[in-house]
């Protein structure tokens, strides 16, 4: 009997060690400057099918010009006030990474190349808001943003305050002065349901993806905040400025110290604003960054750093033993917006009811931007995939091929 119980004890302990080992593998995070690799077979992926998926991604390169200056001018630049006011950079080859269980399984293209990532920038902006929320600098995301506002002075070299032309005019940028804007909460801004009205950095809100009917440009009906979704970069930039006003420090520094350094990101990424988006806070001239590359600027970053951020969000904001973004913030970020169920916080696109990508699990989500740049996050399959410069209408087919390569 003793021998039998001893055998059961040994087996139970061996099983516990095995489970702990599996858990340890699933919690692996790459150290700064290195990334442990696994073969496709070790990651339980069919190598031939994986190659087929990668070949498809490369063959599906976006048809847009590699010159991002030219591409943006040909698209957004055709809208009113659409001229570039921030830096751009020519893009590289179609590029990607496949991460499973945290380990690097496959890569292609130029993953070390720093390129514009366009509206994936919005996810980094959300993270900076998230850190402020976690530190109680923003007490609740349902608070009105006006309750956190203060005078914002734009930096305009050579500006004088004693001219007759300026007499009676405010010297400040007041993001939430109108009766409509006073109602806007942080959550409305994060979900792109604010319908914020105004002009910022020379861009009127109506000039971003303007209505086909010009008569509505200046006289549109304002929707109550929270009742309608509209993807609008002017309003994203308003969120960035409001967040800078809370932090009183450059947002790239906040992101670097609280997120990027913690996840072992490289020192090559940069986050830019515009030539005219400088303000004065506490006697310092600070650039308010943009939430994308619509008019230039935004996040310039390599694929490895994008994958690290994706791994952070796959792990629910946790990196190793440190919770960099709270579970509560991540929960809210992944909650569908009532008027746009495939959108959480910017730019967490959700696969609610598999409407976004039918070939992927409903629990998957992506951080995505023009180009197309995507960070595909799939907790169900323990996958993080970066794909850069792929045609938007080819993403679902690519994901179908990739997921078909998984052996479990």
TALIN-V384836 format. One record per pair of residues at least 24 apart in sequence whose C-alpha atoms are under 7 Angstrom apart, sorted by sequence separation. I is the first residue (numbers start at 1). GAP is how many residues later the second one is. D is the distance in whole Angstrom. If there is no record, write none. Layout:
<<I | GAP | D> <I | GAP | D>>
//
This chain:
<<66 | 24 | 5> <67 | 24 | 7> <91 | 24 | 6> <208 | 24 | 6> <273 | 24 | 5> <66 | 25 | 5> <208 | 25 | 7> <272 | 25 | 5> <273 | 25 | 6> <89 | 26 | 7> <208 | 26 | 7> <272 | 26 | 5> <89 | 27 | 7> <195 | 27 | 7> <271 | 27 | 5> <272 | 27 | 6> <195 | 28 | 6> <271 | 28 | 4> <205 | 29 | 5> <270 | 29 | 6> <271 | 29 | 6> <146 | 30 | 6> <195 | 30 | 6> <205 | 30 | 7> <270 | 30 | 5> <194 | 31 | 5> <203 | 31 | 7> <269 | 31 | 6> <270 | 31 | 7> <193 | 32 | 6> <194 | 32 | 6> <269 | 32 | 4> <61 | 33 | 6> <193 | 33 | 5> <248 | 33 | 6> <268 | 33 | 7> <269 | 33 | 7> <193 | 34 | 7> <200 | 34 | 7> <193 | 35 | 5> <58 | 36 | 6> <146 | 36 | 6> <193 | 36 | 4> <250 | 36 | 6> <188 | 37 | 6> <192 | 37 | 6> <193 | 37 | 6> <250 | 37 | 7> <359 | 37 | 6> <188 | 38 | 6> <192 | 38 | 6> <358 | 38 | 7> <144 | 39 | 6> <145 | 39 | 6> <192 | 39 | 6> <196 | 39 | 6> <266 | 39 | 7> <357 | 39 | 5> <360 | 39 | 7> <144 | 40 | 6> <145 | 40 | 5> <265 | 40 | 5> <359 | 40 | 6> <360 | 40 | 7> <144 | 41 | 4> <145 | 41 | 6> <184 | 41 | 6> <359 | 41 | 5> <143 | 42 | 5> <144 | 42 | 6> <183 | 42 | 7> <142 | 43 | 6> <143 | 43 | 6> <265 | 43 | 7> <141 | 44 | 7> <142 | 44 | 6> <244 | 44 | 7> <141 | 45 | 5> <142 | 45 | 6> <263 | 45 | 6> <141 | 46 | 5> <241 | 47 | 6> <240 | 48 | 7> <240 | 49 | 7> <189 | 50 | 6> <240 | 50 | 7> <237 | 53 | 5> <237 | 54 | 6> <236 | 55 | 6> <263 | 56 | 7> <43 | 57 | 7> <233 | 58 | 7> <175 | 63 | 7> <314 | 63 | 6> <314 | 64 | 7> <38 | 65 | 6> <40 | 65 | 6> <259 | 65 | 7> <310 | 65 | 6> <314 | 65 | 6> <37 | 66 | 5> <38 | 66 | 6> <39 | 66 | 6> <36 | 67 | 6> <37 | 67 | 5> <38 | 67 | 5> <310 | 67 | 6> <35 | 68 | 7> <36 | 68 | 6> <37 | 68 | 6> <307 | 68 | 7> <35 | 69 | 6> <306 | 69 | 7> <28 | 73 | 7> <29 | 73 | 6> <311 | 73 | 6> <28 | 74 | 6> <310 | 74 | 6> <26 | 75 | 5> <201 | 75 | 6> <25 | 76 | 7> <26 | 76 | 7> <201 | 76 | 6> <307 | 77 | 7> <307 | 78 | 7> <307 | 79 | 6> <303 | 83 | 7> <148 | 98 | 7> <229 | 110 | 6> <228 | 111 | 6> <229 | 111 | 6> <227 | 112 | 7> <129 | 114 | 7> <125 | 115 | 7> <81 | 122 | 6> <155 | 123 | 5> <154 | 124 | 6> <155 | 124 | 5> <154 | 125 | 4> <155 | 125 | 6> <81 | 126 | 7> <128 | 126 | 7> <153 | 126 | 6> <154 | 126 | 6> <80 | 127 | 6> <128 | 127 | 6> <152 | 127 | 7> <153 | 127 | 6> <79 | 128 | 7> <155 | 130 | 7> <191 | 146 | 7> <191 | 153 | 6> <191 | 154 | 5> <114 | 155 | 7> <190 | 155 | 5> <191 | 155 | 6> <190 | 156 | 6> <125 | 166 | 7> <122 | 169 | 5> <121 | 170 | 5> <122 | 170 | 6> <121 | 171 | 5> <119 | 172 | 6> <119 | 173 | 4> <118 | 174 | 5> <119 | 174 | 7> <118 | 175 | 4> <121 | 177 | 6> <121 | 178 | 5> <118 | 180 | 6> <118 | 181 | 7> <117 | 182 | 6> <116 | 183 | 6> <117 | 183 | 6> <116 | 184 | 4> <117 | 184 | 7> <115 | 185 | 5> <116 | 185 | 7> <114 | 186 | 6> <115 | 186 | 5> <86 | 187 | 6> <114 | 187 | 5> <115 | 187 | 6> <86 | 188 | 4> <114 | 188 | 4> <85 | 189 | 5> <86 | 189 | 6> <113 | 189 | 5> <85 | 190 | 6> <112 | 190 | 5> <111 | 191 | 6> <112 | 191 | 6> <111 | 192 | 5> <112 | 192 | 7> <134 | 192 | 6> <111 | 193 | 6> <131 | 194 | 6> <130 | 195 | 6> <130 | 199 | 6> <96 | 207 | 7> <88 | 208 | 5> <86 | 209 | 6> <87 | 209 | 5> <88 | 209 | 6> <102 | 209 | 7> <85 | 210 | 6> <86 | 210 | 4> <87 | 210 | 5> <84 | 211 | 4> <85 | 211 | 6> <86 | 211 | 5> <83 | 212 | 7> <84 | 212 | 6> <82 | 213 | 7> <76 | 218 | 7> <126 | 219 | 7> <126 | 220 | 6> <72 | 222 | 7> <123 | 223 | 6> <122 | 224 | 6> <123 | 224 | 5> <122 | 225 | 5> <123 | 225 | 7> <120 | 227 | 6> <32 | 232 | 4> <31 | 233 | 6> <32 | 233 | 6> <123 | 244 | 7> <120 | 247 | 6> <120 | 248 | 5> <119 | 249 | 6> <120 | 249 | 5> <119 | 250 | 4> <118 | 251 | 5> <119 | 251 | 6> <117 | 252 | 6> <118 | 252 | 6> <117 | 256 | 6> <101 | 281 | 5> <100 | 282 | 6> <101 | 282 | 7> <100 | 283 | 5> <99 | 284 | 6> <100 | 284 | 7> <99 | 285 | 5> <98 | 286 | 6> <99 | 286 | 6> <98 | 287 | 5> <97 | 288 | 6> <98 | 288 | 7> <97 | 289 | 5> <96 | 290 | 5> <97 | 290 | 7> <29 | 291 | 7> <96 | 291 | 4> <95 | 292 | 6> <96 | 292 | 6> <27 | 293 | 7> <95 | 293 | 5> <94 | 294 | 6> <94 | 295 | 5> <94 | 296 | 7> <62 | 327 | 5> <61 | 328 | 6> <62 | 328 | 5> <61 | 329 | 5> <62 | 329 | 4> <60 | 330 | 6> <61 | 330 | 6> <60 | 331 | 6> <57 | 333 | 6> <60 | 334 | 7> <57 | 341 | 6> <56 | 342 | 7> <53 | 345 | 6> <53 | 348 | 5> <53 | 349 | 5> <50 | 352 | 6> <50 | 355 | 6> <49 | 356 | 5> <46 | 359 | 5> <45 | 360 | 5> <46 | 360 | 6> <45 | 361 | 5> <46 | 361 | 7> <44 | 362 | 6> <45 | 362 | 5> <44 | 363 | 5> <44 | 364 | 7>>
//
